[in-house]
Amino acid sequence: MSEFKQLYKPLLDGANWQQPDQLGIEGTEIGHWLLEQDSLSRRFQRHCEAFTVSLIEQVKISHAALTNDERALIGDEDCLLRKVVLQGDGQPWVFARTLIPISTLTGQERDLEQLGEMPLGFRVFTDRSGRRDALVVADVGTDTQPLWARRSRLWINEKPLLVAELFLAQAPIYGKEKQC
Ligand SMILES: C=C(O[C@@H]1C=C(C(=O)O)C=C[C@H]1O)C(=O)O
């Protein structure tokens, strides 16, 4: 799994995030996936027999490592950095990198540190307070391989976290399967 980190982290780090309406994806199949406001994990679950999360890395990082953009969205704070690969029937579908400010890991949300291979989306979107905003998307594809990424802020009990997701080549968003 460490190859995912090496291969895909640079794509997320270098992504040119844009407002969805700047990319003309609204109303397209890709847009239908990238603009999903509810849990992506739940949606993926409907597209496979076995939906799994592999935890690649979870470490605390200093606020000094955040970009200005990230600071503006979740505050200038030390964070828990969680990296996972979401898989459908054993195929890698999404590489995700989540920043959880330490002040979000308080009260009931202390358990976010112990999620392990439980999908973050299940935890956030089963809470009545769970919601998503600040969604931006990036086209990180090449001439031969379309690849899309998105970044959004999640809120739980009015506490933020920031999720960046890279949709890998085998993800159902690229139209190899019927949508639902
Ligand atoms: C944010 C969601 O959770 C998914 C699960 C993640 C995890 O377990 O770390 C990370 C990103 C998401 O793609 C979601 O389901 O919408």
Ligand as a Chemical Component Dictionary entry (heavy atoms), coordinates in Angstrom:
data_LIG
# 
_chem_comp.id                   LIG 
_chem_comp.type                 NON-POLYMER 
_chem_comp.pdbx_formal_charge   0 
_chem_comp.three_letter_code    LIG 
# 
loop_
_chem_comp_atom.comp_id 
_chem_comp_atom.atom_id 
_chem_comp_atom.alt_atom_id 
_chem_comp_atom.type_symbol 
_chem_comp_atom.charge 
_chem_comp_atom.model_Cartn_x 
_chem_comp_atom.model_Cartn_y 
_chem_comp_atom.model_Cartn_z 
_chem_comp_atom.pdbx_ordinal 
LIG C1  C1  C 0 -15.591 11.264 3.744 1  
LIG C2  C2  C 0 -15.997 10.041 3.508 2  
LIG O1  O1  O 0 -15.236 9.000  3.927 3  
LIG C3  C3  C 0 -14.411 8.319  3.058 4  
LIG C4  C4  C 0 -13.567 7.539  3.968 5  
LIG C5  C5  C 0 -12.341 7.989  4.366 6  
LIG C6  C6  C 0 -11.572 7.345  5.473 7  
LIG O2  O2  O 0 -12.017 6.330  6.013 8  
LIG O3  O3  O 0 -10.511 7.889  5.846 9  
LIG C7  C7  C 0 -11.775 9.071  3.737 10 
LIG C8  C8  C 0 -12.391 9.714  2.722 11 
LIG C9  C9  C 0 -13.694 9.345  2.219 12 
LIG O4  O4  O 0 -13.700 9.078  0.879 13 
LIG C10 C10 C 0 -17.251 9.710  2.823 14 
LIG O5  O5  O 0 -17.688 8.554  2.879 15 
LIG O6  O6  O 0 -17.859 10.633 2.235 16 
# 
loop_
_chem_comp_bond.comp_id 
_chem_comp_bond.atom_id_1 
_chem_comp_bond.atom_id_2 
_chem_comp_bond.value_order 
_chem_comp_bond.pdbx_ordinal 
LIG C1  C2  DOUB 1  
LIG C2  O1  SING 2  
LIG C2  C10 SING 3  
LIG O1  C3  SING 4  
LIG C3  C4  SING 5  
LIG C3  C9  SING 6  
LIG C4  C5  DOUB 7  
LIG C5  C6  SING 8  
LIG C5  C7  SING 9  
LIG C6  O2  DOUB 10 
LIG C6  O3  SING 11 
LIG C7  C8  DOUB 12 
LIG C8  C9  SING 13 
LIG C9  O4  SING 14 
LIG C10 O5  DOUB 15 
LIG C10 O6  SING 16 
# 
